[in-house]
Amino acid sequence: MTLKAGFALRLATLDDIAVLIKIESEVSPFPWNAKQFTESLHKHRAYVLCKGNRAVAFLIFNQVVDEAELLNIAVKSSFQGEGLGAYLLDYCLAEVSATAVSVFLEVRVSNFPAIALYEGRSFRHVGERKAYYHGESGREDALVMRCDIESPPAI
Ligand SMILES: CC(C)(COP(=O)(O)OP(=O)(O)OC[C@H]1O[C@@H](n2cnc3c(N)ncnc32)[C@H](O)[C@@H]1OP(=O)(O)O)[C@@H](O)C(=O)NCCC(=O)NCCS
């Protein structure tokens, strides 16, 4: 899990919200709004991946007791396909690996790039939530995926 030269990961702050919205609006059909990002930054663990001073991707996750949840991940379109999404997901898994036994997430059934990313990191399909998301034509189902952390410590 290494980052290419010139890239750096740092904690997100409330000052990043505008750029987080900008990144997500570019790559997601129904992006989070400012309220959702603000609440997430207060309650969850949020990171921004920068190239130089410019934010190009972000990661938001949470952990309750021994269960973690990936809440949002996005890479600016001009930086996709370069391993940044995989880096962020690996970072999340590494961050929770000492204290969590599993990581859950929800993803649109039509989001093939994200599903491929998760399947490549040992996430497995464990359920569905019918009509969970707003869709272009009506509602769209969510896949629930889980990654079991290997050799979790006793807690
Ligand atoms: C999903 C997302 C974060 C992937 O980021 P990325 O930096 O492009 O991904 P990477 O370059 O690290 O690729 C990692 C893996 O993801 C999968 N992947 C990424 N883009 C893909 C595409 N267009 N088609 C199919 N698989 C793709 C592949 O399995 C890839 O592994 P490989 O390179 O060995 O083939 C990015 O597409 C994105 O921001 N999407 C919009 C936001 C979103 O959908 N977030 C998820 C919400 S649940």
The ligand as an SDF file (V2000), in Angstrom:
LIG
                    3D

 48 50  0  0  0  0  0  0  0  0999 V2000
  -15.0380    3.3220   -7.3060 C   0  0  0  0  0  0  0  0  0  0  0  0
  -13.8580    4.3060   -7.4010 C   0  0  0  0  0  0  0  0  0  0  0  0
  -13.6200    4.9020   -6.0080 C   0  0  0  0  0  0  0  0  0  0  0  0
  -12.6120    3.5200   -7.8430 C   0  0  0  0  0  0  0  0  0  0  0  0
  -11.5030    4.4150   -7.7820 O   0  0  0  0  0  0  0  0  0  0  0  0
  -10.2470    4.2830   -8.7940 P   0  0  0  0  0  0  0  0  0  0  0  0
   -9.1510    5.1080   -8.2260 O   0  0  0  0  0  0  0  0  0  0  0  0
  -10.6690    4.5430  -10.1700 O   0  0  0  0  0  0  0  0  0  0  0  0
   -9.9300    2.7140   -8.6350 O   0  0  0  0  0  0  0  0  0  0  0  0
   -8.5050    2.0130   -8.8280 P   0  0  0  0  0  0  0  0  0  0  0  0
   -7.7780    2.6340   -9.9660 O   0  0  0  0  0  0  0  0  0  0  0  0
   -7.8190    1.9850   -7.5140 O   0  0  0  0  0  0  0  0  0  0  0  0
   -8.9440    0.5480   -9.2420 O   0  0  0  0  0  0  0  0  0  0  0  0
   -9.0690   -0.4780   -8.2700 C   0  0  0  0  0  0  0  0  0  0  0  0
   -9.9930   -1.5550   -8.7980 C   0  0  0  0  0  0  0  0  0  0  0  0
  -11.3110   -1.0430   -8.9470 O   0  0  0  0  0  0  0  0  0  0  0  0
  -11.9260   -1.6820  -10.0750 C   0  0  0  0  0  0  0  0  0  0  0  0
  -12.2530   -0.6360  -11.0620 N   0  0  0  0  0  0  0  0  0  0  0  0
  -11.9230    0.6760  -11.0130 C   0  0  0  0  0  0  0  0  0  0  0  0
  -12.4470    1.3250  -12.0740 N   0  0  0  0  0  0  0  0  0  0  0  0
  -13.1230    0.4030  -12.7920 C   0  0  0  0  0  0  0  0  0  0  0  0
  -13.9160    0.4590  -13.9820 C   0  0  0  0  0  0  0  0  0  0  0  0
  -14.1100    1.6020  -14.6480 N   0  0  0  0  0  0  0  0  0  0  0  0
  -14.4990   -0.6780  -14.4050 N   0  0  0  0  0  0  0  0  0  0  0  0
  -14.3370   -1.8410  -13.7370 C   0  0  0  0  0  0  0  0  0  0  0  0
  -13.5950   -1.9480  -12.6000 N   0  0  0  0  0  0  0  0  0  0  0  0
  -13.0050   -0.8450  -12.1420 C   0  0  0  0  0  0  0  0  0  0  0  0
  -10.9450   -2.6730  -10.6350 C   0  0  0  0  0  0  0  0  0  0  0  0
  -11.1920   -3.8980   -9.9780 O   0  0  0  0  0  0  0  0  0  0  0  0
   -9.6200   -2.0930  -10.1570 C   0  0  0  0  0  0  0  0  0  0  0  0
   -8.6330   -3.0670  -10.0160 O   0  0  0  0  0  0  0  0  0  0  0  0
   -7.6030   -3.3350  -11.2400 P   0  0  0  0  0  0  0  0  0  0  0  0
   -6.9300   -2.0120  -11.4700 O   0  0  0  0  0  0  0  0  0  0  0  0
   -6.6950   -4.3590  -10.6790 O   0  0  0  0  0  0  0  0  0  0  0  0
   -8.4350   -3.7760  -12.3790 O   0  0  0  0  0  0  0  0  0  0  0  0
  -14.1150    5.4080   -8.4570 C   0  0  0  0  0  0  0  0  0  0  0  0
  -14.5460    4.7980   -9.6510 O   0  0  0  0  0  0  0  0  0  0  0  0
  -15.1360    6.4460   -8.0320 C   0  0  0  0  0  0  0  0  0  0  0  0
  -14.8020    7.4480   -7.4000 O   0  0  0  0  0  0  0  0  0  0  0  0
  -16.4040    6.2220   -8.3890 N   0  0  0  0  0  0  0  0  0  0  0  0
  -17.4790    7.1840   -8.1050 C   0  0  0  0  0  0  0  0  0  0  0  0
  -17.8160    7.1940   -6.6120 C   0  0  0  0  0  0  0  0  0  0  0  0
  -18.3280    5.8470   -6.1930 C   0  0  0  0  0  0  0  0  0  0  0  0
  -19.0350    5.1530   -6.9110 O   0  0  0  0  0  0  0  0  0  0  0  0
  -17.9740    5.4680   -4.9390 N   0  0  0  0  0  0  0  0  0  0  0  0
  -18.4080    4.2320   -4.3550 C   0  0  0  0  0  0  0  0  0  0  0  0
  -19.6720    4.4430   -3.6170 C   0  0  0  0  0  0  0  0  0  0  0  0
  -20.2620    2.9120   -2.8720 S   0  0  0  0  0  0  0  0  0  0  0  0
  1  2  1  0
  2  3  1  0
  2  4  1  0
  2 36  1  0
  4  5  1  0
  5  6  1  0
  6  7  2  0
  6  8  1  0
  6  9  1  0
  9 10  1  0
 10 11  2  0
 10 12  1  0
 10 13  1  0
 13 14  1  0
 14 15  1  0
 15 16  1  0
 15 30  1  0
 16 17  1  0
 17 18  1  0
 17 28  1  0
 18 19  1  0
 18 27  1  0
 19 20  2  0
 20 21  1  0
 21 22  1  0
 21 27  2  0
 22 23  1  0
 22 24  2  0
 24 25  1  0
 25 26  2  0
 26 27  1  0
 28 29  1  0
 28 30  1  0
 30 31  1  0
 31 32  1  0
 32 33  2  0
 32 34  1  0
 32 35  1  0
 36 37  1  0
 36 38  1  0
 38 39  2  0
 38 40  1  0
 40 41  1  0
 41 42  1  0
 42 43  1  0
 43 44  2  0
 43 45  1  0
 45 46  1  0
 46 47  1  0
 47 48  1  0
M  END
$$$$
